[in-house]
Amino acid sequence: MSAQKPFEITPNGLFVRPPLSSTLLNSGFGTPRGSGVELGEMEAVYLILRGRIEVDNPEEVVKALSSRKRGFWTVYAVFADLSNQGKKVFYDDELGIILQREGEKMVYIPLSLDKPMTLKNLLARAKTYVERSWTPVLAIVDEHGTPTYYSVDTRSPSKELLTSGEEGAP
């Protein structure tokens, strides 16, 4: 009788069996599934690349997980940066955003040169998040994979808003 492998690639990411699964859950990673934990692709790649979990053929596993979605490495750059800052975040595959699990209710919208978004679409998305009490943040990833964050102000322009950034403005 063969022993079960501690990891299994699934349609949603990577399934991790005990005892590592409880350690990952306690660290804020994954979703409980049966006796283990299901890691999303972002979480699994992050933990593999950080050396927190060891899998056979890590290059193949990372390639398999990262090739599932267009623009994976742009989103991953934001996910990894926020995780490295100690923020508990998860990627919402359906919405294409990163949500902060603890602390402030922040929603990060990853963007790169190869994934443009119209201003109208951005504003509509940001207003939806504000209505749900989330603070929208643009996460622009440059060609080197470095994210820069910008808050999104969804208020209508006013004279005060237009001049508030000017030096010497009232």
Secondary structure by P-SEA (a helix, b strand, c coil): cccccccccccccbbbccaaaaaaaaaccccccccbbbbcaaaaaaaaaaccccccaaaaaaaaaaacccaaaaaaaaaaaaaaacccccccccccccccccccbbbbbbbcccccccaaaaaaaaaaaaaacbbbbbbccccccbbbbbbbbccccccccccccccccc
